[in-house]
C-alpha cells in the first residue's frame, strides 16, 4: 500500500511554464484567466509527490505544511 501525501502549489515564484500540467494533468489544471496552474488533485503517492516536486523549475510544489513536511 502506498502512503498518500498532500502537495501544495505556491504561485509566488511560478513562471507559468506548464511543466507541472504536462507531467500530471490529473494533479494540475490550467487557469486561463490567471495564466497559471491550479491544483486539481493534491493527494498523491510519495513517489508521485517526489517526481512532481523535483520537476518544477521554480520549486513551487511542496509537501503540505506541518511537522513532517519537507520541500525537496
Backbone as XML, in Angstrom:
<?xml version="1.0"?>
<chain id="A" units="angstrom">
  <residue number="1" name="UNK">
    <atom name="N" x="0.845" y="-1.186" z="0.000"/>
    <atom name="CA" x="0.000" y="0.000" z="0.000"/>
    <atom name="C" x="0.888" y="1.247" z="0.000"/>
  </residue>
  <residue number="2" name="UNK">
    <atom name="N" x="0.618" y="2.164" z="-0.895"/>
    <atom name="CA" x="1.396" y="3.398" z="-0.994"/>
    <atom name="C" x="0.855" y="4.445" z="-0.036"/>
  </residue>
  <residue number="3" name="UNK">
    <atom name="N" x="1.745" y="5.092" z="0.661"/>
    <atom name="CA" x="1.396" y="6.192" z="1.549"/>
    <atom name="C" x="0.995" y="7.387" z="0.690"/>
  </residue>
  <residue number="4" name="UNK">
    <atom name="N" x="-0.082" y="8.066" z="1.053"/>
    <atom name="CA" x="-0.533" y="9.238" z="0.305"/>
    <atom name="C" x="-0.003" y="10.503" z="0.956"/>
  </residue>
  <residue number="5" name="UNK">
    <atom name="N" x="0.371" y="11.463" z="0.140"/>
    <atom name="CA" x="0.882" y="12.750" z="0.603"/>
    <atom name="C" x="0.044" y="13.863" z="-0.006"/>
  </residue>
  <residue number="6" name="UNK">
    <atom name="N" x="-0.046" y="14.954" z="0.709"/>
    <atom name="CA" x="-0.718" y="16.151" z="0.219"/>
    <atom name="C" x="0.369" y="17.092" z="-0.294"/>
  </residue>
  <residue number="7" name="UNK">
    <atom name="N" x="0.174" y="17.610" z="-1.504"/>
    <atom name="CA" x="1.120" y="18.586" z="-2.044"/>
    <atom name="C" x="0.445" y="19.947" z="-2.133"/>
  </residue>
  <residue number="8" name="UNK">
    <atom name="N" x="1.253" y="20.974" z="-2.142"/>
    <atom name="CA" x="0.758" y="22.339" z="-2.268"/>
    <atom name="C" x="1.416" y="23.002" z="-3.473"/>
  </residue>
  <residue number="9" name="UNK">
    <atom name="N" x="0.813" y="24.074" z="-3.909"/>
    <atom name="CA" x="1.313" y="24.826" z="-5.055"/>
    <atom name="C" x="1.400" y="26.291" z="-4.664"/>
  </residue>
  <residue number="10" name="UNK">
    <atom name="N" x="2.607" y="26.838" z="-4.638"/>
    <atom name="CA" x="2.843" y="28.239" z="-4.300"/>
    <atom name="C" x="3.115" y="28.990" z="-5.596"/>
  </residue>
  <residue number="11" name="UNK">
    <atom name="N" x="2.187" y="29.836" z="-5.984"/>
    <atom name="CA" x="2.300" y="30.522" z="-7.275"/>
    <atom name="C" x="3.169" y="31.775" z="-7.225"/>
  </residue>
  <residue number="12" name="UNK">
    <atom name="N" x="3.709" y="32.112" z="-6.062"/>
    <atom name="CA" x="4.525" y="33.316" z="-5.918"/>
    <atom name="C" x="5.695" y="33.386" z="-6.881"/>
  </residue>
  <residue number="13" name="UNK">
    <atom name="N" x="6.376" y="32.290" z="-7.081"/>
    <atom name="CA" x="7.541" y="32.242" z="-7.969"/>
    <atom name="C" x="7.241" y="31.562" z="-9.304"/>
  </residue>
  <residue number="14" name="UNK">
    <atom name="N" x="5.992" y="31.163" z="-9.520"/>
    <atom name="CA" x="5.621" y="30.405" z="-10.720"/>
    <atom name="C" x="5.844" y="31.231" z="-11.987"/>
  </residue>
  <residue number="15" name="UNK">
    <atom name="N" x="6.543" y="30.633" z="-12.943"/>
    <atom name="CA" x="6.814" y="31.307" z="-14.218"/>
    <atom name="C" x="5.757" y="30.988" z="-15.268"/>
  </residue>
  <residue number="16" name="UNK">
    <atom name="N" x="4.850" y="30.064" z="-14.954"/>
    <atom name="CA" x="3.816" y="29.691" z="-15.917"/>
    <atom name="C" x="4.323" y="28.788" z="-17.024"/>
  </residue>
  <residue number="17" name="UNK">
    <atom name="N" x="5.358" y="28.015" z="-16.756"/>
    <atom name="CA" x="5.975" y="27.172" z="-17.793"/>
    <atom name="C" x="5.119" y="25.956" z="-18.163"/>
  </residue>
  <residue number="18" name="UNK">
    <atom name="N" x="4.148" y="25.614" z="-17.335"/>
    <atom name="CA" x="3.233" y="24.492" z="-17.533"/>
    <atom name="C" x="3.896" y="23.120" z="-17.404"/>
  </residue>
  <residue number="19" name="UNK">
    <atom name="N" x="5.084" y="23.051" z="-16.846"/>
    <atom name="CA" x="5.755" y="21.762" z="-16.670"/>
    <atom name="C" x="4.921" y="20.831" z="-15.795"/>
  </residue>
  <residue number="20" name="UNK">
    <atom name="N" x="4.316" y="21.363" z="-14.752"/>
    <atom name="CA" x="3.509" y="20.534" z="-13.852"/>
    <atom name="C" x="2.284" y="19.972" z="-14.569"/>
  </residue>
  <residue number="21" name="UNK">
    <atom name="N" x="1.659" y="20.784" z="-15.407"/>
    <atom name="CA" x="0.474" y="20.348" z="-16.155"/>
    <atom name="C" x="0.856" y="19.266" z="-17.155"/>
  </residue>
  <residue number="22" name="UNK">
    <atom name="N" x="2.000" y="19.442" z="-17.803"/>
    <atom name="CA" x="2.473" y="18.438" z="-18.761"/>
    <atom name="C" x="2.799" y="17.119" z="-18.073"/>
  </residue>
  <residue number="23" name="UNK">
    <atom name="N" x="3.370" y="17.187" z="-16.878"/>
    <atom name="CA" x="3.748" y="15.976" z="-16.155"/>
    <atom name="C" x="2.533" y="15.262" z="-15.583"/>
  </residue>
  <residue number="24" name="UNK">
    <atom name="N" x="1.581" y="16.006" z="-15.052"/>
    <atom name="CA" x="0.432" y="15.378" z="-14.401"/>
    <atom name="C" x="-0.831" y="16.216" z="-14.544"/>
  </residue>
  <residue number="25" name="UNK">
    <atom name="N" x="-1.580" y="15.955" z="-15.596"/>
    <atom name="CA" x="-2.847" y="16.663" z="-15.786"/>
    <atom name="C" x="-3.892" y="16.181" z="-14.778"/>
  </residue>
  <residue number="26" name="UNK">
    <atom name="N" x="-3.631" y="15.065" z="-14.114"/>
    <atom name="CA" x="-4.523" y="14.585" z="-13.049"/>
    <atom name="C" x="-4.415" y="15.494" z="-11.823"/>
  </residue>
  <residue number="27" name="UNK">
    <atom name="N" x="-3.229" y="15.992" z="-11.552"/>
    <atom name="CA" x="-2.997" y="16.825" z="-10.374"/>
    <atom name="C" x="-3.133" y="18.320" z="-10.653"/>
  </residue>
  <residue number="28" name="UNK">
    <atom name="N" x="-2.826" y="18.725" z="-11.869"/>
    <atom name="CA" x="-2.795" y="20.153" z="-12.183"/>
    <atom name="C" x="-3.641" y="20.485" z="-13.400"/>
  </residue>
  <residue number="29" name="UNK">
    <atom name="N" x="-4.331" y="21.606" z="-13.309"/>
    <atom name="CA" x="-5.057" y="22.152" z="-14.446"/>
    <atom name="C" x="-4.444" y="23.495" z="-14.785"/>
  </residue>
  <residue number="30" name="UNK">
    <atom name="N" x="-5.036" y="24.181" z="-15.750"/>
    <atom name="CA" x="-4.508" y="25.481" z="-16.162"/>
    <atom name="C" x="-5.612" y="26.519" z="-16.097"/>
  </residue>
  <residue number="31" name="UNK">
    <atom name="N" x="-5.377" y="27.611" z="-15.388"/>
    <atom name="CA" x="-6.326" y="28.707" z="-15.283"/>
    <atom name="C" x="-5.975" y="29.748" z="-16.339"/>
  </residue>
  <residue number="32" name="UNK">
    <atom name="N" x="-6.796" y="29.830" z="-17.365"/>
    <atom name="CA" x="-6.540" y="30.755" z="-18.482"/>
    <atom name="C" x="-6.574" y="32.218" z="-18.038"/>
  </residue>
  <residue number="33" name="UNK">
    <atom name="N" x="-7.416" y="32.547" z="-17.069"/>
    <atom name="CA" x="-7.515" y="33.935" z="-16.604"/>
    <atom name="C" x="-6.263" y="34.377" z="-15.856"/>
  </residue>
  <residue number="34" name="UNK">
    <atom name="N" x="-5.746" y="33.499" z="-15.004"/>
    <atom name="CA" x="-4.530" y="33.824" z="-14.241"/>
    <atom name="C" x="-3.271" y="33.513" z="-15.027"/>
  </residue>
  <residue number="35" name="UNK">
    <atom name="N" x="-3.396" y="32.675" z="-16.059"/>
    <atom name="CA" x="-2.256" y="32.181" z="-16.828"/>
    <atom name="C" x="-1.266" y="31.459" z="-15.909"/>
  </residue>
  <residue number="36" name="UNK">
    <atom name="N" x="-1.836" y="30.650" z="-15.007"/>
    <atom name="CA" x="-1.062" y="29.892" z="-14.017"/>
    <atom name="C" x="-1.722" y="28.529" z="-13.816"/>
  </residue>
  <residue number="37" name="UNK">
    <atom name="N" x="-0.962" y="27.573" z="-13.271"/>
    <atom name="CA" x="-1.548" y="26.265" z="-12.969"/>
    <atom name="C" x="-2.435" y="26.338" z="-11.726"/>
  </residue>
  <residue number="38" name="UNK">
    <atom name="N" x="-3.344" y="25.387" z="-11.621"/>
    <atom name="CA" x="-4.170" y="25.225" z="-10.429"/>
    <atom name="C" x="-4.066" y="23.775" z="-9.983"/>
  </residue>
  <residue number="39" name="UNK">
    <atom name="N" x="-4.131" y="23.568" z="-8.700"/>
    <atom name="CA" x="-4.063" y="22.226" z="-8.139"/>
    <atom name="C" x="-5.452" y="21.603" z="-8.218"/>
  </residue>
  <residue number="40" name="UNK">
    <atom name="N" x="-5.570" y="20.485" z="-8.928"/>
    <atom name="CA" x="-6.846" y="19.801" z="-9.099"/>
    <atom name="C" x="-6.957" y="18.650" z="-8.110"/>
  </residue>
  <residue number="41" name="UNK">
    <atom name="N" x="-5.932" y="17.841" z="-8.019"/>
    <atom name="CA" x="-5.877" y="16.674" z="-7.125"/>
    <atom name="C" x="-4.595" y="16.794" z="-6.327"/>
  </residue>
  <residue number="42" name="UNK">
    <atom name="N" x="-4.701" y="16.964" z="-5.026"/>
    <atom name="CA" x="-3.477" y="17.211" z="-4.260"/>
    <atom name="C" x="-3.017" y="16.016" z="-3.442"/>
  </residue>
  <residue number="43" name="UNK">
    <atom name="N" x="-3.756" y="14.901" z="-3.444"/>
    <atom name="CA" x="-3.315" y="13.719" z="-2.705"/>
    <atom name="C" x="-2.664" y="12.744" z="-3.673"/>
  </residue>
  <residue number="44" name="UNK">
    <atom name="N" x="-1.384" y="12.504" z="-3.476"/>
    <atom name="CA" x="-0.601" y="11.658" z="-4.380"/>
    <atom name="C" x="0.261" y="10.698" z="-3.566"/>
  </residue>
  <residue number="45" name="UNK">
    <atom name="N" x="0.818" y="9.698" z="-4.229"/>
    <atom name="CA" x="1.734" y="8.784" z="-3.545"/>
    <atom name="C" x="3.052" y="9.502" z="-3.274"/>
  </residue>
  <residue number="46" name="UNK">
    <atom name="N" x="3.847" y="8.939" z="-2.381"/>
    <atom name="CA" x="5.172" y="9.509" z="-2.095"/>
    <atom name="C" x="5.987" y="9.643" z="-3.374"/>
  </residue>
  <residue number="47" name="UNK">
    <atom name="N" x="5.959" y="8.601" z="-4.202"/>
    <atom name="CA" x="6.732" y="8.602" z="-5.450"/>
    <atom name="C" x="6.265" y="9.709" z="-6.393"/>
  </residue>
  <residue number="48" name="UNK">
    <atom name="N" x="4.947" y="9.853" z="-6.543"/>
    <atom name="CA" x="4.406" y="10.915" z="-7.404"/>
    <atom name="C" x="4.782" y="12.288" z="-6.860"/>
  </residue>
  <residue number="49" name="UNK">
    <atom name="N" x="4.671" y="12.466" z="-5.554"/>
    <atom name="CA" x="4.990" y="13.753" z="-4.939"/>
    <atom name="C" x="6.443" y="14.138" z="-5.189"/>
  </residue>
  <residue number="50" name="UNK">
    <atom name="N" x="7.348" y="13.206" z="-4.977"/>
    <atom name="CA" x="8.768" y="13.500" z="-5.198"/>
    <atom name="C" x="9.049" y="13.845" z="-6.651"/>
  </residue>
  <residue number="51" name="UNK">
    <atom name="N" x="8.392" y="13.147" z="-7.585"/>
    <atom name="CA" x="8.583" y="13.440" z="-9.005"/>
    <atom name="C" x="8.058" y="14.832" z="-9.348"/>
  </residue>
  <residue number="52" name="UNK">
    <atom name="N" x="6.863" y="15.167" z="-8.860"/>
    <atom name="CA" x="6.283" y="16.481" z="-9.140"/>
    <atom name="C" x="7.127" y="17.598" z="-8.538"/>
  </residue>
  <residue number="53" name="UNK">
    <atom name="N" x="7.563" y="17.414" z="-7.302"/>
    <atom name="CA" x="8.369" y="18.430" z="-6.625"/>
    <atom name="C" x="9.682" y="18.664" z="-7.364"/>
  </residue>
  <residue number="54" name="UNK">
    <atom name="N" x="10.317" y="17.599" z="-7.794"/>
    <atom name="CA" x="11.613" y="17.746" z="-8.464"/>
    <atom name="C" x="11.476" y="18.279" z="-9.888"/>
  </residue>
  <residue number="55" name="UNK">
    <atom name="N" x="10.297" y="18.153" z="-10.493"/>
    <atom name="CA" x="10.092" y="18.564" z="-11.881"/>
    <atom name="C" x="9.889" y="20.070" z="-12.035"/>
  </residue>
  <residue number="56" name="UNK">
    <atom name="N" x="9.400" y="20.734" z="-10.991"/>
    <atom name="CA" x="9.093" y="22.166" z="-11.086"/>
    <atom name="C" x="10.381" y="22.992" z="-11.062"/>
  </residue>
  <residue number="57" name="UNK">
    <atom name="N" x="10.665" y="23.745" z="-12.137"/>
    <atom name="CA" x="11.914" y="24.513" z="-12.193"/>
    <atom name="C" x="11.958" y="25.689" z="-11.212"/>
  </residue>
  <residue number="58" name="UNK">
    <atom name="N" x="10.802" y="26.131" z="-10.730"/>
    <atom name="CA" x="10.754" y="27.265" z="-9.802"/>
    <atom name="C" x="10.518" y="26.832" z="-8.352"/>
  </residue>
  <residue number="59" name="UNK">
    <atom name="N" x="10.481" y="25.518" z="-8.108"/>
    <atom name="CA" x="10.259" y="24.978" z="-6.758"/>
    <atom name="C" x="8.952" y="25.467" z="-6.127"/>
  </residue>
  <residue number="60" name="UNK">
    <atom name="N" x="7.888" y="25.470" z="-6.914"/>
    <atom name="CA" x="6.579" y="25.922" z="-6.439"/>
    <atom name="C" x="5.754" y="24.806" z="-5.810"/>
  </residue>
  <residue number="61" name="UNK">
    <atom name="N" x="6.158" y="23.567" z="-6.002"/>
    <atom name="CA" x="5.416" y="22.420" z="-5.490"/>
    <atom name="C" x="6.143" y="21.898" z="-4.260"/>
  </residue>
  <residue number="62" name="UNK">
    <atom name="N" x="5.382" y="21.643" z="-3.194"/>
    <atom name="CA" x="5.978" y="21.170" z="-1.940"/>
    <atom name="C" x="5.027" y="20.205" z="-1.253"/>
  </residue>
  <residue number="63" name="UNK">
    <atom name="N" x="5.557" y="19.465" z="-0.278"/>
    <atom name="CA" x="4.700" y="18.687" z="0.601"/>
    <atom name="C" x="3.908" y="19.673" z="1.441"/>
  </residue>
  <residue number="64" name="UNK">
    <atom name="N" x="2.683" y="19.305" z="1.811"/>
    <atom name="CA" x="1.860" y="20.153" z="2.654"/>
    <atom name="C" x="2.578" y="20.426" z="3.968"/>
  </residue>
  <residue number="65" name="UNK">
    <atom name="N" x="2.326" y="21.590" z="4.539"/>
    <atom name="CA" x="2.970" y="22.003" z="5.783"/>
    <atom name="C" x="2.722" y="21.055" z="6.931"/>
  </residue>
  <residue number="66" name="UNK">
    <atom name="N" x="3.306" y="21.365" z="8.043"/>
    <atom name="CA" x="3.187" y="20.513" z="9.209"/>
    <atom name="C" x="4.540" y="19.992" z="9.617"/>
  </residue>
  <residue number="67" name="UNK">
    <atom name="N" x="4.551" y="19.294" z="10.704"/>
    <atom name="CA" x="5.792" y="18.796" z="11.284"/>
    <atom name="C" x="6.619" y="17.944" z="10.336"/>
  </residue>
  <residue number="68" name="UNK">
    <atom name="N" x="5.956" y="17.087" z="9.575"/>
    <atom name="CA" x="6.672" y="16.143" z="8.726"/>
    <atom name="C" x="6.838" y="16.625" z="7.292"/>
  </residue>
  <residue number="69" name="UNK">
    <atom name="N" x="6.515" y="17.868" z="7.029"/>
    <atom name="CA" x="6.609" y="18.351" z="5.651"/>
    <atom name="C" x="8.048" y="18.671" z="5.302"/>
  </residue>
  <residue number="70" name="UNK">
    <atom name="N" x="8.317" y="18.614" z="4.010"/>
    <atom name="CA" x="9.646" y="18.964" z="3.529"/>
    <atom name="C" x="9.537" y="19.369" z="2.074"/>
  </residue>
  <residue number="71" name="UNK">
    <atom name="N" x="10.374" y="20.257" z="1.638"/>
    <atom name="CA" x="10.446" y="20.617" z="0.233"/>
    <atom name="C" x="11.726" y="20.024" z="-0.302"/>
  </residue>
  <residue number="72" name="UNK">
    <atom name="N" x="11.617" y="19.269" z="-1.380"/>
    <atom name="CA" x="12.770" y="18.568" z="-1.944"/>
    <atom name="C" x="13.359" y="19.389" z="-3.060"/>
  </residue>
</chain>
